[in-house]
Amino acid sequence: MVKSETFFCRLIGIDTLLSFDGIIPSAADFQLKLTSLIEQLNKALLAENQLQTESEALCQALCGYFDKRLTNDPQNNSLSWQRYSLMHYFYGYNESKEAPSLPAQLEVLLKTDSDVIFRYAWKLLTLLIQVEGQTEALVSLRSASRARYFSRVRPSFAPPESETTLWGTQSDTLPGSPRLMVCVIGPFAGKWFSQSDLSTSNDSGIVWVVAEHATSLVKRLEHLKESHSSMATLAFFPLLADGFQNNGIMIEQITAWQYAFASTRLPEHLPCLLGLYTRLSQQRYPHDPDRAIWTGGLAAPPYGGLKLEPRLAGLIDELDASDDGNDIYAIQRHALGSTFVTWLAENRIMNVLQTMFDSTQLDLAGVTLADHGQGFTRHGAWSLWLAEKYSILPGLSASIAMPPLPVIPLPPIVETAPPPPPEAVPTIIALKPSRRRWPKITAFLVLFACLAGGLIYYNEPHWGGIRDQLTQLKPFRALFREPTPASDVTQYTLSGSAPLFENGSSNLMPDSEKILAEIVPKMVRTPEQMFLIIGHSDNTGSAAVNLALSTERARVIRDWLVEHGNLSASQFIVEGAGNSRPVASNDTQKGRAQNRRVEIIPLSTQYYKD
């Protein structure tokens, strides 16, 4: 039996979509969906032994609220909602027969002995205050009932413990070096998170890498195991609700990744955090509108036996527990989040994800939900399901904000106990008569000098070949290595009078290739040299867009050098800094031009091959 909470959350979710400038294609279909939900809510309340009079009163208050909401909605003012009035449909009220006032109805419902009816009436009062404002009657009602709502029993929620020996880095990790590598994987990794490749967070304690394919993930993990065996690893599998056009394509893409993982052998089982992205509320930060509001996170180890369905149910409980009675955004997130989980379940997306975790070496380690963005520029799988289910589409956005990375706590440092010292074994020293050994050592050195001199004298024409053979032996490499000329390890800053890129683009300007061609000969002379390419931008546009643009510009420079300079891509490390490191003022056109630059920094390779 479906609980009344489910139907009430769906009704509040519809109201949340209206606050997103929701689009109603057909008023008649929308009225039909609303009436069906209200009727199902009434039946569920009666099945839960609620009083019939109070259930009817709550449903009547909901009808009055939606009539008021839709009649005054500027986004859908062409609907002429008076023709589809719910109060008229259910109760026969019209202009000649006036319905009771909504505050008066809520006042009666807030005095009920039923905690369920009271909770629903309180949330409806909070929504009404958002629509009508802080009127004296509504504020008085809220003040009179606040204490009871605060004393209600909330779902128990305890954040998972992250301090555990099963999730940590060894104590031999160097100070200041990354302690966790997070691999962004899945069908959304390459398109939506490429700007985060090789980026860091948590004061450089976490390094993010993007693996667009299962094979590239294996190579990353094998390299990490060989070079940084003490660093912890985690996979992050993002899922954007409207990232694909429909549910079928989304399931197909997830299944393709499941088959790729099933046919690829990872070095070991890899814990994986599932990240869900969609817009759940109107809450946005004025100083950082692209910032997400996160719910959920990593569970407590051990991993390998976690199931997705109870983790999603835990997310809903956490959203409900965060509602303190004053936060309209918490009510919106809880309602639309519940509807979002229903979408995952009804369209088999939840089952496909669970199958992926059950049949591969990816172990579900937790689920996190991001309330993010202002919507998509087109309607995708999630939006089309809402239109089919409730005859309403979320409002579209003029631009798309790149999805942010989740907040992941650094793994604790696990102290490894030093090996116990060996037990002292008494040693018996046999005393021998002392001998003077220096005459033998002197004779040996004289003999070696004579042999070396003769070897050089008779083989001087072939000394180059002998030296090449000696350099194959590791102890002699440093002895015969030729020092790198200082002129070949110069830092290059590409900016100034000749712009490299088109404005707001990563396309190279025609004259920029001449600038790049000048530095290629110096770089070719040092084939073992590693270079760090850092892209920068001015402060025009948002920080997320600038970071992505600067990263892409650095990649374009690397690809040009590899293609035209016969250099190896493994010689370059690419990083985007966005507008975080200006060298001039962004208040002038000249200063912004200086800040739109690319730096090529040589890295020390003196002992790179040792």
Beta strands, then each sheet from edge to edge (+ up, - down):
strand 1: 169-170
strand 2: 180-184
strand 3: 199-201
strand 4: 206-210
strand 5: 232-240
strand 6: 270-278
strand 7: 293-298
strand 8: 362-371
strand 9: 413-414
strand 10: 492-494
strand 11: 530-535
strand 12: 572-576
strand 13: 598-603
sheet 1: 1+ 9+
sheet 2: 3+ 4- 2- 5- 6- 8- 7+
sheet 3: 10+ 13- 11+ 12+
end
